[in-house]
């Protein structure tokens, strides 16, 4: 990674000698100094596109020059390290490739051993599944009324190395080298004594393997006492019959479980009654007259409003189309994250707040113009809707600000707890589930799902994700007019706006 003069330089020490790996009954020999580049290539699309919905709710990354970006990232990283937020380690490409290879073997094991109601950093699971499980455990009148909200203090930084070396099912020599690799800053070596390596592609799966097993233990010891366990990454929720049960029986057992792994609970954990409500994963869960409602939390709403305000303030002199292009991913991502909740009122409220900020933005640019002139310049009428913030770009194409309230509220279907994407017996279940999520119907549903999976869910032209919220269609790889067959092997899924460009590239390639 290139760094500016005087910047912090962080890296893992080398840990990939010639080693024969035993991967789920198979083996592969990796020569020293020759990293498995094919695995780096395979992992890159995942690293680029495998974002959680929570990330999408607040992220809007704009491309910047590499040197400036690296300098800024390293400066922010160093500041966070100094503040004690986390210990930073950045693997070398060779170590990252080795870790990616082992992760391919660890993922099926982790899925098989995982708690049924663990949802963070797992294939085919999301925060929406965790929210659905909260409903299952709390919605009915005869469900538990009390819950313990928990957060593991510095989870990734404090997991015991000894525990992982004794319990993680992989080559102990390689694992020890990863854990003990340490970091370097300005040529000075700093050893690591605990925690999974930050920045490693295996950090999440190692953390899940460490934390799994608590749900089964709680179910075994508290049968019939409405104890349910829901975890997303290092945040978890435990329900129970009474406050005393959670305080004097459940909590000590959780603390003992964590202590064995070198972990401890954050002191701000609370025990809450469902009538008072609680925040979890950006939502507020609370019963109103006996009915459980899931709404965007006040803190989450304030965070997205603040982010939008920062974008508008930072673009006081920018072109209108550039401002819209920065705002749309934030608005769309936040709305999509909350589309399974009771969120219509929050969507409308956000749209109103955005309108106020944009009107102030427009008036500031033209202090000597009247309201009618400003409205005509920056707002338009589309269909039956007035005051639409939009314009035409250089190519004459309409660029319009999306509205959160246009996002439809859709009920989420929770994934089955024991569903395993690495078990061939569940293939039909996952194909049907993806088909429903993508809105694919008809006799070609399975073929389209296979095609979508083959492309890792991404458009073959622009590389961005294809979801139920994006318009897409099939495109021939080689045009039929050149004599190619009309089969799915000669087709790809692309965004609707990418079709012409993909066909043109295909034709040139032929």
C-alpha positions, 0 to 999 in steps of 0.5 A: 500500500503506498503511503505518504512520507511520514505516514504510518506503515502497518503490516503483518509479518510473513507467515506463509512458508511452504505448507501442505494444507488439509482442506476438508479432506483435500490438500494443496501445496503452496510454494514459498513466496508464491501467493495463490493469486487466483484466490485473491482474484476470487475474493476481490468481488466479495470484498467489493460488493459483500456489504451488509444492509447496515453498511448500505444504510450510511455509506456513500463512497466517492472515488478519490485520487489513490495517494490522497485516499491512502493518506487520509485513511492512514491518518484516520486509522492512526488517530483511532489507534491512539484513541484506543478504538481498536488495534490496527493490523493490515495483512500483506497480500500474501498473507491475505491470500493464504487467509482467503484460502483457509476461509474457504474451508472454515466457512462450511464448518462455521455454518454447520456449528453456528448458533441457529439465531446468529446472523452477523457475518454469515452467508445468506443472513442479514439484520432483517432476519435478526429483527424477524427473530425478535418478533418471533420471541416477543410479539405474542401476548404470552411471550417473554416481557423482559430482555437483556441487551448485551454488547461484548467489549472489544470483541475482536481485540480481546478474544483469547489466543489460547482458546482459539488455538485449542478450539478452532478447527484448522492448522494450529501452526498457521493460525498461531502465526496469524494471531502472533504476527503483530504489527509494525509502525515506523519500523517498530514492532508491536506484538499482539497478545489477544484478539483476531487480526483486524483487516483479515478476511478470516476475522469474522469467521474466527469470531463467530466460531468463538462465540457460537455455542452460547444459545445451545447452553442457554436453551439447555439450562433454561427450558420453559422459561422463554429464554431466547438468544439473538446475536448479530456480530458482537451485539446480542439480545436475551429474553426471559420471564423476569428481570430477576431471571436475567440478572441472577441466572442468565447474566452470570452464565453469559459472563462465565462463557465469555470469560473462558474466551477472554471476553467481557460484557460492556458495562452499559448492558441493560435489562428492559421491559418490552413495554418501554422498548429497546434499540437493536441494530438501528431499530426500536422495538416496543409494544404499543397497547400489546402490539409490537412495532419495529421502527427506525430508532431515533439515533439511526434517523438522526445519524442519516439526517446528519450525514445528508446534512454534511453532504449538502454542506460540503457541496455548497457550490457543486453542480446540482447533478453531482449533489444528487448523485451523492445523496441518492445512494445514502437515501436509497440505502437507508430506506432499503434497510428499513423497508421491512419495518414500520417506517413510512412515517420516518420516510416521509419525515426524512423527505421533508427534512431533506427538502428543507435543507435543499431549499436552504442550499438553493436560496444560499446560491442565489440570494438576490433571486425570488422564490419562484425563480429558484423553484423553477431552476432547481425543482420540477414537476413529474407526473402528479408530483411537484417540487421534485429536486432534479435536473438534466445532466450533460447528456440531457438525461434526467437526474432526479433525487430519490424519495425515501417515501417511494420505497415500498414496505415489504414483509421480510421472510426470516431464513430457517435457523438450520438452513445451511448454504453449504449443504446440498440438501438446502439448494432448492430452499435457497434457490426459491428464497433468492427467486422470491427476493428478486421477484423472479417468477415463471418456469425459468425461475431456477435458471435465472437464479443460477445465472444470478448466483454465477455472477455473484449477484452483480451486473456483468457490465458495471459490476454493481449489485443486481437486486430487486430494487434495480431494473435488470434484464437478460443480455446476449453475450454474443449476438444471435445475428452472429449465429450464436444459440439462444440459450442461458449459457449465452446470456448474462444479467445486466442492469437495464441501463447497461445493455447497450454498452455490454452488447457493444463490448461483446460485439467488439470482442467477437 
